Amino acid sequence: MNPVALVSTPWPLFNRPSVQLGALKAFIRQKLPGLEVNTRHFYLGIAEDLGYDLYGQISERTWLAETPYAALLYPDRIDIVERFWRKKALRVPFVNDCDFCALCRALEVSSSSILDQEDWDRYILAGFSICFGQLTSSLYYIREVKKRAPTLKIIVGGSACAGDMGQSLLNCFPEIDFVIRGEGELPLVHLIKSLTGTQGDSRMVSIPGLVSRHNVLPDQEISQISNLDELPVPEYDDYFNQVRSLRTNKTFLPKIPMEISRGCWWRKSVNPEGASGCAFCNLNLQWHGYRAKSLNRTISEIDSLTKKHKILSVSFMDNLLPSKGQKELFEGIKKLKNDFRLFAEIRATTPVETLASMGAAGMHEVQVGIESLSTSLLKKLNKGTSVMDNMEIMKNCETPGLPDLTGNMILNFPLSDNDDIADTIWNLEFARPFRPIKGVPFWLGYGSPVWQMPHAYGLKRVGNHPYYSHLFPPEVLRNLSLIIQGYQGGVRHQNRIWKPVKKKLQEWKTSYYRLHDTPGSGPILSYQDGRDFMIIRHRRNKSNDMTHRLKDTSRKIYLFCQTQRSIAEILARFPGFGEDKVRPFLQMMVDKRLIFSEGDRYLSLAVPISGLLDGITE
């Protein structure tokens, strides 16, 4: 039986294998044990040849990532592509000084060398996983593979192939024979059986989830596994073998990608028309519904993968960790007694006790869906969270022993107004002691709720982002549906009203890192507890530290509000103090930026300087 090749092209992060390829290979080998399946991480070879610094800077920026291979795809348009590159490369380290034509030549040479290492004629099928930033590189490699093996069948899948996007790729690029519209495992196995003659002729057999030139699927038809525990552990051997073959001065310790779930459990309705999830999000187009692995399966899988590959750095690739059983999951991971270094994406409402379990298990960094510091804007985004929620998790993640927080603030979101901006600027002053979040301009994603209902958000003339016109010829582009969409409607207005926020974000970043430029400098806003009194310390730039001493009931109220509390909860906890004394005290703390308030809820902002979670539940 002829083998199958599964390919991932530039520009994923080079220091981890493709979770898509690993999962697909394991599943195919489970269902077709006699079949040879080779996964090819072409991006790792490109990173080795270019240098990891240059590769990393390009891979982190989508438009830069799509540009060099567009020039290789359409060499007669290189002048147009190069002008776009120069515009997007301004002030990007390692990229700004890069000679674009020399880069393209280097990529062409390196790509040819990588391709020529394979005997493509011996394969029955080559599958390409196309996700964010991989479109032009995948199309280039597909074209080059077809030149080497004209009869080889090519299949594509991934997030960039969901819905009409995959169909448009099939229509525009004759080198592509099949498209997987949703999840890949079941359609791919069925296709291989068809191609090998064990399930009939692939031109005649209708395979759910698979689109071909002979089989147009009904809208939204996909085929996926209902129980993720039935999936085998991903196989990353090919990637780790490639890492071991790197030149001595190019070696590194990779990270292991791992998925606990598929889809997103946050699926509340945006409006009566039925769109769901965060208004801006299009990360779950290839899945229907939400599924998660069991607790025991997850723990056994992380144990198996890290033991096998002798690696302790693990990145959970879930769009959002499962909402249930998080504390128990990380308590179970801790029992493995390994010094893990973990990363995951979590929700802002994650309790501090769960964060503590994560930290104890080895979670060093979490990405939190902050998105905004205006509650009115969070409602427009359909986040289901408040600024108070965001402020609490940002504060908690400054606590020694808890994971570091990274997060984004969405700028220029349609329907943002002056009240949203004023609210954001006010709340930013309270967030300054915490790790800064990054401002990211809103981009319209194919399939997102905003894209589905553009008029509800004041958008018009929605279509492929105009930047694609620099990458594809007009006769090709007009027939493509692509993942980044452009629009008209309020763009200049949003750019104007968000300028003060951008300035505040830069000030926040500068101030925070100046105060942390000395090793061991500690949290900016912290407290020491003396049992019947406490001392709050606020470190400041170019000024002496400010200290505050709280005694007796004032101290108790401050510790009680380490978790957000309503005024009713505070009064019930301290009935002898009286509302006439509680409210002035809380307002004084708010005025000093030591407590954050939203409506009738209050949150203390100082974190314990030592002793994880000291006093938090007092």
Secondary structure, 3 states (H helix, E strand, C coil): CCCEEEEECCCCCCCCCCHHHHHHHHHHHHHCCCCCEEEEEHHHHHHHHHCHHHHHHHHCCHHHHHHHHHHHHCHHHHHHHHHHHHHHHCCCCCCCCCCHHHHHHHHHHHHHHHHHCCCHHHCCEEEEECCCCCHHHHHHHHHHHHHHCCCCEEEEECHHHCCHHHHHHHHHCCCCCEEECCCCHHHHHHHHHHHCCCCCCCCCCCCCCEEECCECCCCCCCCCCCCHHHCCCCCCHHHHHHHHCCCHHHCCCCCEEECCEECCCCCCECCCCCCECCCCCCCCCCCCCCEECCHHHHHHHHHHHHHHHCCCEEEECCCCCCCCCHHHHHHHHHCCCCCCEEEEEECCCCCHHHHHHHHHHCEEEEEEEEECCCHHHHHHHCCCCCHHHHHHHHHHCCCCCCCEEEEEEEECCCCCCHHHHHHHHHHHHHHCCCCCCEEEECCEECCCHHHHCHHHHCCEEEEECHHHHHCCCHHHHCCCCCCEEEEECCHHHHHHHCHHHHHHHHHHHHHHHHHCCCCCCCCCEEEEECCCEEEEEECCCCCCCEEEEEEHHHHHHHHHCCCCEEHHHHHHHCCCCCHHHHHHHHHHHHHCCCEEEECCEEEECCEECCCCCCCCCC
